[in-house]
Amino acid sequence: MSHFHPSWFLCNPHSAFLQRFNFLPKSPFSCRLHEANCWSWWRLGLLGFVFLLAGCNGTFSHYKEVDHSLKAGNPDQAVTLIQEAEDDYGRKNRLLYLMDEGMVLHLAGRYEESNTVLEEAYLLVEELYTTRLRDQASAILINETQLPFEGEPFEHVLINVIMGLNYALLQNWNEALVEARRIDHRLNVLSDRVEGDAYKEDPFARYLTGVLYEIAGDLNNAYVAYRKAETIYDETQSWSKMPLPDGLKTDLMRVADILHLSEDLEEYRAKYPEMVDEAPSPYDADMAQLIVVSYYGRSPQKEDLFIDVPISLDALALVALAKSVGGQSTRSNREGEALIYGIHGQIARVALPRLVPQHTKIAYSTIQLTDGTTTFDARSQRVYDIDAVAEKNLDDEYATLVLRAVARTAMKMAAAEGIGIGARSAVSKNSQDWVGLVAVILARIFVLMTEEADIRSWRTLPGEIHLTRLWIPAGSYNLMVNAVDRQGRVIGPPNTDQLDFRSGEVRLLLRQFLE
């Protein structure tokens, strides 16, 4: 039973199970008005088809191999794995496929290809915002995984964040500014549409727009973005789990100084006295700048949370027994429970998504640049916790998910009982009353087996993003990056590179650590 999955006989047109439905009329119009049994069988088959449809979902088994390829330092192999799985994603998961492909191309250093793919994802999200593919009524009648994947609001923002980073890595600052403006637009639209304390602002996205504006020489917009990021980091700290980064404090002081905003500069010095000595020296256009963006760990994964609801004392005892023997319900062991619960008939099942964080071992990275005589050292600073942001997005919609899941289960269970009634009506003339009982039991089993939560998410994202900025004189440098765990121990071999900087050049580097 552990190797059995309903999707095989539900979705395989050549399966013996589907061939058992050959007795059904080819069409309801082939039934004559006086043939009541014919109409009953047609209604039975139609209801059954709804349940069969709900079980035809993709498996996305390629993610494990993708993770293995990335951890082995072979992102190009991860790209191949994603692209080979395109058919598995299917049409309804087109956005998810584009997001995954765009991200692994980004990690592989294929930045132009990544932006081509993510541009399509961006346009598809824009379409979702105007046409709303999700049909709430359909979500009640069928499994939600049958609906087109729309992504979470923070994932929509991150599409433009990754595109902006791609252009920055290519040193195409004008196009990077286009993405900064798109980020502004996306967050402004969210702020206008979302009420209460739901996710509608993103501190890291605002911070990144400030960095991009500053690099492009638009200091006024950079200063506005930095100030807004400061406000949002403070306002969202309860759920973003992100204190205001020290780097942002020094950025505010530096740009206020360049813009000759003396009052603002003194305000920040008084507000953040611990950073006064850390602030970069007065602006020098001849200084080069290195920006290191570090990705740590993996994004959180969604899993099913199955809630079994007994409606009698003996049903409660059966559920307790099943849990004591089989443990927590999962997609791999739910079939056995569905069989037992379906026979009993007084147990309903509701499936909801839950997040499982993939905690990183890395606390920070050390960055060292040396030209043989002078050494520049820095430590990465955490600027974004994707685990926390994903949790916030899920919390925002959880009440709606619960209501919809309960309504869906109630309607499907009622339909299952209707199948039994239809079967009894269809065979009553032959006195085969047992057929109705068998039909309703089978229908209940299908309802229980096909109930599952929508656990799709952008799984190729990292768990955390860190940022490091270094100002250095022009010249040739040896770069060494070390990942450090929470006990202060270096993890793995150092990441090294040879870099040449021109006067005034700004260079962005990307580093990924999956530990």
VEXKE-257170 format. One line per 2 residues: number of its first residue (from 0); for each residue x, y, z of C-alpha. Coordinates in nm, 3 decimals, always signed. Layout:
N
NUM = X:Y:Z ~ ...
END
This chain:
515
0 = +0.000:+0.000:+0.000 ~ +0.287:+0.241:+0.069
2 = +0.383:+0.239:-0.302 ~ +0.030:+0.300:-0.422
4 = -0.065:+0.645:-0.549 ~ -0.414:+0.731:-0.671
6 = -0.279:+0.941:-0.957 ~ -0.172:+0.624:-1.143
8 = -0.515:+0.485:-1.203 ~ -0.681:+0.825:-1.195
10 = -0.464:+0.979:-1.464 ~ -0.351:+0.682:-1.675
12 = -0.603:+0.641:-1.960 ~ -0.495:+0.280:-2.014
14 = -0.534:+0.174:-1.653 ~ -0.763:-0.114:-1.573
16 = -0.948:+0.107:-1.328 ~ -1.069:+0.355:-1.590
18 = -1.160:+0.070:-1.824 ~ -1.413:-0.041:-1.562
20 = -1.618:+0.265:-1.658 ~ -1.689:+0.132:-2.008
22 = -2.041:+0.045:-1.892 ~ -2.129:+0.416:-1.868
24 = -2.333:+0.567:-2.151 ~ -2.117:+0.755:-2.398
26 = -2.328:+1.066:-2.350 ~ -2.629:+1.165:-2.140
28 = -2.809:+1.237:-2.466 ~ -2.787:+0.869:-2.553
30 = -3.025:+0.801:-2.262 ~ -3.392:+0.789:-2.345
32 = -3.628:+0.983:-2.124 ~ -3.779:+0.668:-1.973
34 = -3.442:+0.510:-1.894 ~ -3.398:+0.637:-1.540
36 = -3.113:+0.398:-1.466 ~ -2.915:+0.535:-1.762
38 = -2.941:+0.892:-1.629 ~ -2.844:+0.778:-1.279
40 = -2.532:+0.604:-1.409 ~ -2.437:+0.915:-1.607
42 = -2.470:+1.136:-1.297 ~ -2.264:+0.884:-1.102
44 = -1.989:+0.883:-1.365 ~ -1.984:+1.263:-1.385
46 = -1.943:+1.298:-1.009 ~ -1.672:+1.034:-1.014
48 = -1.488:+1.219:-1.288 ~ -1.465:+1.529:-1.066
50 = -1.283:+1.322:-0.806 ~ -1.062:+1.158:-1.065
52 = -0.962:+1.499:-1.199 ~ -0.862:+1.616:-0.854
54 = -0.598:+1.345:-0.827 ~ -0.398:+1.430:-1.142
56 = -0.115:+1.641:-0.999 ~ +0.253:+1.675:-1.084
58 = +0.511:+1.528:-0.848 ~ +0.810:+1.766:-0.894
60 = +1.051:+1.491:-0.792 ~ +1.338:+1.672:-0.967
62 = +1.392:+1.916:-0.678 ~ +1.608:+1.669:-0.486
64 = +1.845:+1.632:-0.780 ~ +1.847:+2.008:-0.834
66 = +1.951:+2.063:-0.472 ~ +2.222:+1.798:-0.507
68 = +2.360:+1.965:-0.823 ~ +2.368:+2.309:-0.661
70 = +2.537:+2.176:-0.348 ~ +2.796:+2.001:-0.566
72 = +2.873:+2.335:-0.731 ~ +2.718:+2.239:-1.065
74 = +2.440:+2.494:-1.130 ~ +2.445:+2.422:-1.505
76 = +2.332:+2.068:-1.427 ~ +2.053:+2.217:-1.215
78 = +1.946:+2.424:-1.516 ~ +1.931:+2.108:-1.729
80 = +1.726:+1.926:-1.466 ~ +1.472:+2.209:-1.447
82 = +1.445:+2.237:-1.824 ~ +1.401:+1.860:-1.865
84 = +1.116:+1.874:-1.612 ~ +0.923:+2.143:-1.803
86 = +0.651:+1.899:-1.908 ~ +0.611:+1.785:-1.547
88 = +0.530:+2.141:-1.444 ~ +0.250:+2.160:-1.699
90 = +0.055:+2.460:-1.819 ~ -0.099:+2.548:-1.485
92 = +0.247:+2.570:-1.326 ~ +0.401:+2.779:-1.602
94 = +0.485:+3.065:-1.367 ~ +0.655:+2.829:-1.120
96 = +0.862:+2.678:-1.400 ~ +0.977:+3.021:-1.519
98 = +1.069:+3.126:-1.166 ~ +1.268:+2.806:-1.104
100 = +1.443:+2.819:-1.441 ~ +1.521:+3.189:-1.405
102 = +1.668:+3.138:-1.058 ~ +1.897:+2.848:-1.147
104 = +2.016:+3.035:-1.457 ~ +2.096:+3.325:-1.222
106 = +2.294:+3.090:-0.996 ~ +2.476:+2.950:-1.301
108 = +2.597:+3.297:-1.397 ~ +2.386:+3.297:-1.713
110 = +2.240:+3.635:-1.630 ~ +2.106:+3.737:-1.971
112 = +1.926:+3.404:-2.014 ~ +1.791:+3.435:-1.662
114 = +1.643:+3.777:-1.735 ~ +1.483:+3.654:-2.058
116 = +1.302:+3.385:-1.861 ~ +1.216:+3.607:-1.564
118 = +1.080:+3.876:-1.796 ~ +0.821:+3.624:-1.913
120 = +0.745:+3.545:-1.549 ~ +0.709:+3.917:-1.474
122 = +0.462:+3.964:-1.760 ~ +0.264:+3.661:-1.647
124 = +0.239:+3.805:-1.296 ~ +0.121:+4.133:-1.446
126 = -0.152:+3.936:-1.624 ~ -0.248:+3.770:-1.296
128 = -0.282:+4.110:-1.132 ~ -0.525:+4.227:-1.401
130 = -0.721:+3.910:-1.488 ~ -0.699:+3.706:-1.164
132 = -0.674:+3.347:-1.284 ~ -0.789:+3.207:-0.955
134 = -1.156:+3.119:-0.951 ~ -1.262:+3.101:-0.587
136 = -1.568:+2.890:-0.669 ~ -1.355:+2.634:-0.850
138 = -1.119:+2.622:-0.553 ~ -1.408:+2.495:-0.343
140 = -1.517:+2.228:-0.590 ~ -1.180:+2.076:-0.681
142 = -0.834:+2.036:-0.537 ~ -0.654:+2.373:-0.526
144 = -0.347:+2.229:-0.695 ~ -0.558:+2.215:-1.013
146 = -0.564:+2.595:-1.020 ~ -0.289:+2.789:-1.198
148 = +0.006:+2.864:-0.972 ~ +0.004:+3.236:-0.893
150 = +0.289:+3.263:-0.645 ~ +0.301:+3.465:-0.324
152 = +0.327:+3.846:-0.323 ~ +0.686:+3.836:-0.197
154 = +0.777:+3.598:-0.479 ~ +0.640:+3.848:-0.730
156 = +0.867:+4.116:-0.581 ~ +1.168:+3.882:-0.587
158 = +1.128:+3.827:-0.962 ~ +1.230:+4.189:-1.014
160 = +1.489:+4.171:-0.737 ~ +1.667:+3.884:-0.915
162 = +1.639:+4.064:-1.249 ~ +1.788:+4.379:-1.095
164 = +2.076:+4.175:-0.953 ~ +2.130:+4.011:-1.293
166 = +2.168:+4.350:-1.460 ~ +2.397:+4.468:-1.180
168 = +2.613:+4.158:-1.223 ~ +2.635:+4.248:-1.594
170 = +2.715:+4.609:-1.491 ~ +2.417:+4.722:-1.697
172 = +2.312:+4.992:-1.453 ~ +2.045:+5.155:-1.672
174 = +1.849:+4.830:-1.699 ~ +1.907:+4.767:-1.329
176 = +1.732:+5.099:-1.263 ~ +1.436:+4.980:-1.472
178 = +1.400:+4.688:-1.230 ~ +1.434:+4.925:-0.933
180 = +1.140:+5.125:-1.067 ~ +0.942:+4.806:-1.125
182 = +1.005:+4.706:-0.764 ~ +0.877:+5.046:-0.653
184 = +0.568:+5.002:-0.869 ~ +0.497:+4.648:-0.746
186 = +0.525:+4.750:-0.380 ~ +0.316:+5.063:-0.435
188 = +0.042:+4.851:-0.595 ~ +0.054:+4.613:-0.298
190 = +0.033:+4.901:-0.052 ~ -0.275:+5.036:-0.231
192 = -0.453:+4.698:-0.248 ~ -0.364:+4.538:+0.083
194 = -0.519:+4.646:+0.410 ~ -0.409:+4.590:+0.767
196 = -0.070:+4.448:+0.858 ~ -0.049:+4.195:+0.573
198 = +0.263:+4.180:+0.356 ~ +0.270:+4.491:+0.139
200 = +0.625:+4.618:+0.183 ~ +0.963:+4.452:+0.153
202 = +1.263:+4.594:+0.342 ~ +1.535:+4.426:+0.136
204 = +1.373:+4.515:-0.197 ~ +1.359:+4.880:-0.089
206 = +1.720:+4.865:+0.029 ~ +1.835:+4.714:-0.301
208 = +1.664:+4.989:-0.500 ~ +1.863:+5.242:-0.296
210 = +2.190:+5.063:-0.374 ~ +2.106:+5.054:-0.747
212 = +2.005:+5.421:-0.755 ~ +2.328:+5.518:-0.577
214 = +2.549:+5.318:-0.813 ~ +2.375:+5.478:-1.111
216 = +2.447:+5.823:-0.965 ~ +2.085:+5.909:-0.877
218 = +2.165:+6.007:-0.519 ~ +1.834:+6.180:-0.445
220 = +1.629:+5.869:-0.526 ~ +1.889:+5.655:-0.349
222 = +1.847:+5.862:-0.033 ~ +1.467:+5.838:-0.054
224 = +1.492:+5.459:-0.096 ~ +1.736:+5.425:+0.195
226 = +1.507:+5.626:+0.423 ~ +1.207:+5.418:+0.319
228 = +1.403:+5.096:+0.375 ~ +1.499:+5.218:+0.723
230 = +1.133:+5.278:+0.806 ~ +1.020:+4.942:+0.669
232 = +1.293:+4.745:+0.847 ~ +1.175:+4.903:+1.173
234 = +0.802:+4.856:+1.104 ~ +0.829:+4.493:+0.989
236 = +1.085:+4.366:+1.239 ~ +0.821:+4.171:+1.434
238 = +0.761:+3.937:+1.140 ~ +1.064:+3.988:+0.913
240 = +1.296:+3.893:+1.201 ~ +1.539:+4.144:+1.058
242 = +1.694:+4.425:+1.263 ~ +1.807:+4.730:+1.072
244 = +2.133:+4.632:+0.895 ~ +2.439:+4.827:+1.003
246 = +2.527:+4.879:+0.638 ~ +2.205:+5.070:+0.581
248 = +2.285:+5.298:+0.874 ~ +2.621:+5.391:+0.722
250 = +2.462:+5.428:+0.375 ~ +2.221:+5.685:+0.518
252 = +2.507:+5.881:+0.678 ~ +2.723:+5.868:+0.365
254 = +2.455:+5.981:+0.120 ~ +2.326:+6.251:+0.358
256 = +2.683:+6.380:+0.375 ~ +2.725:+6.378:-0.004
258 = +2.394:+6.564:-0.048 ~ +2.500:+6.818:+0.218
260 = +2.198:+6.736:+0.433 ~ +2.368:+6.848:+0.753
262 = +2.066:+6.821:+0.980 ~ +1.987:+6.469:+0.860
264 = +2.350:+6.367:+0.900 ~ +2.360:+6.488:+1.259
266 = +2.031:+6.314:+1.327 ~ +2.168:+5.981:+1.204
268 = +2.491:+6.025:+1.394 ~ +2.291:+6.079:+1.711
270 = +2.054:+5.793:+1.629 ~ +2.328:+5.542:+1.542
272 = +2.638:+5.651:+1.738 ~ +2.789:+5.305:+1.719
274 = +2.820:+5.340:+1.340 ~ +2.984:+5.683:+1.323
276 = +3.336:+5.538:+1.317 ~ +3.227:+5.265:+1.075
278 = +3.091:+5.504:+0.812 ~ +3.304:+5.517:+0.493
280 = +3.540:+5.807:+0.447 ~ +3.420:+6.113:+0.254
282 = +3.302:+6.034:-0.097 ~ +3.582:+5.981:-0.350
284 = +3.482:+5.921:-0.709 ~ +3.814:+5.748:-0.777
286 = +3.749:+5.471:-0.525 ~ +3.628:+5.138:-0.661
288 = +3.353:+4.943:-0.488 ~ +3.294:+4.571:-0.441
290 = +2.944:+4.448:-0.351 ~ +2.912:+4.081:-0.255
292 = +2.562:+3.929:-0.246 ~ +2.564:+3.599:-0.058
294 = +2.288:+3.336:-0.065 ~ +2.271:+3.100:+0.233
296 = +2.073:+2.779:+0.264 ~ +1.747:+2.691:+0.092
298 = +1.406:+2.851:+0.097 ~ +1.139:+2.692:+0.321
300 = +0.935:+2.409:+0.177 ~ +0.563:+2.359:+0.208
302 = +0.418:+2.031:+0.331 ~ +0.067:+1.900:+0.387
304 = -0.090:+1.931:+0.729 ~ -0.367:+1.669:+0.729
306 = -0.641:+1.724:+0.985 ~ -0.875:+1.430:+1.037
308 = -1.215:+1.529:+1.176 ~ -1.416:+1.247:+1.343
310 = -1.788:+1.309:+1.385 ~ -1.859:+1.032:+1.636
312 = -1.688:+0.878:+1.939 ~ -1.603:+0.555:+1.760
314 = -1.464:+0.758:+1.470 ~ -1.248:+0.946:+1.720
316 = -1.120:+0.615:+1.855 ~ -1.041:+0.498:+1.502
318 = -0.844:+0.816:+1.425 ~ -0.650:+0.782:+1.750
320 = -0.569:+0.420:+1.668 ~ -0.456:+0.507:+1.314
322 = -0.225:+0.781:+1.444 ~ -0.077:+0.555:+1.710
324 = +0.005:+0.291:+1.449 ~ +0.096:+0.495:+1.142
326 = +0.205:+0.824:+1.296 ~ +0.144:+1.160:+1.135
328 = -0.042:+1.158:+0.805 ~ +0.167:+1.224:+0.494
330 = +0.114:+1.187:+0.122 ~ +0.301:+0.857:+0.134
332 = +0.085:+0.689:+0.399 ~ -0.254:+0.853:+0.352
334 = -0.392:+0.580:+0.125 ~ -0.418:+0.324:+0.405
336 = -0.593:+0.572:+0.631 ~ -0.825:+0.673:+0.347
338 = -0.927:+0.310:+0.300 ~ -1.009:+0.263:+0.669
340 = -1.177:+0.602:+0.709 ~ -1.377:+0.556:+0.388
342 = -1.519:+0.226:+0.508 ~ -1.610:+0.380:+0.843
344 = -1.779:+0.679:+0.680 ~ -1.777:+0.927:+0.969
346 = -1.434:+1.084:+0.929 ~ -1.359:+1.390:+0.715
348 = -1.015:+1.515:+0.617 ~ -0.893:+1.870:+0.564
350 = -0.549:+1.945:+0.416 ~ -0.368:+2.272:+0.481
352 = -0.014:+2.383:+0.388 ~ +0.256:+2.437:+0.647
354 = +0.608:+2.573:+0.611 ~ +0.914:+2.367:+0.694
356 = +1.220:+2.595:+0.726 ~ +1.549:+2.467:+0.585
358 = +1.775:+2.636:+0.841 ~ +2.124:+2.731:+0.725
360 = +2.431:+2.654:+0.934 ~ +2.604:+2.972:+0.818
362 = +2.602:+3.283:+1.037 ~ +2.803:+3.511:+0.808
364 = +3.091:+3.527:+0.560 ~ +3.425:+3.699:+0.588
366 = +3.544:+3.887:+0.279 ~ +3.909:+3.972:+0.236
368 = +4.072:+4.168:-0.046 ~ +4.450:+4.202:-0.062
370 = +4.682:+4.355:-0.320 ~ +4.994:+4.213:-0.160
372 = +5.062:+4.510:+0.065 ~ +4.722:+4.624:+0.189
374 = +4.434:+4.408:+0.311 ~ +4.068:+4.508:+0.329
376 = +3.838:+4.299:+0.549 ~ +3.460:+4.293:+0.588
378 = +3.188:+4.070:+0.725 ~ +2.863:+3.998:+0.544
380 = +2.543:+4.136:+0.693 ~ +2.209:+3.960:+0.685
382 = +1.960:+4.178:+0.500 ~ +1.677:+3.935:+0.418
384 = +1.524:+3.630:+0.587 ~ +1.316:+3.450:+0.323
386 = +1.197:+3.195:+0.581 ~ +1.034:+3.474:+0.782
388 = +0.885:+3.652:+0.479 ~ +0.738:+3.326:+0.344
390 = +0.585:+3.256:+0.684 ~ +0.428:+3.602:+0.689
392 = +0.276:+3.553:+0.342 ~ +0.128:+3.217:+0.444
394 = -0.010:+3.358:+0.769 ~ -0.181:+3.639:+0.577
396 = -0.390:+3.394:+0.373 ~ -0.433:+3.116:+0.627
398 = -0.783:+3.208:+0.742 ~ -0.904:+3.204:+0.382
400 = -0.728:+2.873:+0.316 ~ -0.895:+2.715:+0.619
402 = -1.243:+2.831:+0.520 ~ -1.197:+2.714:+0.164
404 = -1.055:+2.377:+0.268 ~ -1.343:+2.311:+0.509
406 = -1.602:+2.411:+0.249 ~ -1.434:+2.196:-0.015
408 = -1.425:+1.892:+0.211 ~ -1.790:+1.936:+0.310
410 = -1.903:+1.961:-0.051 ~ -1.693:+1.664:-0.163
412 = -1.820:+1.448:+0.123 ~ -2.177:+1.545:+0.034
414 = -2.106:+1.457:-0.329 ~ -1.971:+1.120:-0.216
416 = -2.298:+1.046:-0.041 ~ -2.477:+1.157:-0.358
418 = -2.280:+0.900:-0.556 ~ -2.411:+0.629:-0.324
420 = -2.766:+0.751:-0.370 ~ -2.719:+0.761:-0.747
422 = -2.578:+0.409:-0.753 ~ -2.864:+0.271:-0.546
424 = -3.112:+0.439:-0.776 ~ -2.941:+0.299:-1.083
426 = -2.947:-0.063:-0.968 ~ -3.262:-0.073:-0.759
428 = -3.457:-0.262:-1.021 ~ -3.206:-0.544:-0.998
430 = -3.225:-0.544:-0.618 ~ -2.849:-0.500:-0.589
432 = -2.864:-0.275:-0.283 ~ -2.505:-0.354:-0.191
434 = -2.387:-0.157:-0.496 ~ -2.492:+0.169:-0.333
436 = -2.291:+0.088:-0.021 ~ -1.982:-0.004:-0.223
438 = -2.016:+0.308:-0.437 ~ -2.036:+0.545:-0.141
440 = -1.740:+0.377:+0.030 ~ -1.531:+0.408:-0.285
442 = -1.636:+0.769:-0.324 ~ -1.538:+0.848:+0.035
444 = -1.200:+0.685:-0.019 ~ -1.140:+0.897:-0.327
446 = -1.241:+1.212:-0.139 ~ -0.995:+1.133:+0.139
448 = -0.710:+1.032:-0.092 ~ -0.739:+1.331:-0.322
450 = -0.758:+1.591:-0.046 ~ -0.426:+1.770:-0.039
452 = -0.296:+2.121:+0.018 ~ -0.135:+2.346:-0.237
454 = +0.233:+2.311:-0.145 ~ +0.381:+2.472:-0.454
456 = +0.643:+2.740:-0.388 ~ +0.960:+2.892:-0.534
458 = +1.191:+2.630:-0.388 ~ +1.507:+2.733:-0.574
460 = +1.533:+3.054:-0.369 ~ +1.786:+3.077:-0.084
462 = +1.687:+3.092:+0.281 ~ +1.880:+3.411:+0.360
464 = +2.045:+3.693:+0.166 ~ +2.353:+3.874:+0.295
466 = +2.516:+4.191:+0.159 ~ +2.870:+4.326:+0.186
468 = +3.006:+4.658:+0.052 ~ +3.377:+4.747:+0.033
470 = +3.537:+5.066:-0.097 ~ +3.892:+5.016:-0.223
472 = +4.151:+5.195:-0.437 ~ +4.179:+5.086:-0.801
474 = +4.413:+4.793:-0.857 ~ +4.449:+4.415:-0.867
476 = +4.331:+4.211:-0.570 ~ +4.307:+3.856:-0.447
478 = +3.959:+3.785:-0.307 ~ +3.895:+3.524:-0.038
480 = +3.549:+3.450:+0.099 ~ +3.498:+3.216:+0.396
482 = +3.162:+3.094:+0.529 ~ +3.145:+3.087:+0.910
484 = +2.896:+2.889:+1.120 ~ +2.721:+3.001:+1.437
486 = +3.006:+2.864:+1.652 ~ +3.260:+3.075:+1.466
488 = +3.405:+2.785:+1.267 ~ +3.493:+2.816:+0.899
490 = +3.282:+2.586:+0.680 ~ +3.451:+2.427:+0.381
492 = +3.734:+2.563:+0.168 ~ +3.760:+2.937:+0.096
494 = +3.608:+3.082:-0.220 ~ +3.884:+3.266:-0.405
496 = +3.907:+3.492:-0.709 ~ +4.138:+3.741:-0.880
498 = +3.980:+4.082:-0.941 ~ +4.098:+4.394:-1.121
500 = +3.926:+4.725:-1.044 ~ +3.938:+5.042:-1.246
502 = +3.907:+5.383:-1.085 ~ +3.543:+5.444:-0.991
504 = +3.433:+5.096:-1.098 ~ +3.152:+4.920:-0.912
506 = +3.147:+4.543:-0.929 ~ +2.888:+4.304:-0.787
508 = +2.970:+3.941:-0.711 ~ +2.735:+3.656:-0.624
510 = +2.820:+3.372:-0.388 ~ +2.599:+3.079:-0.286
512 = +2.641:+2.852:+0.017 ~ +2.386:+2.573:+0.062
514 = +2.504:+2.446:+0.402
END
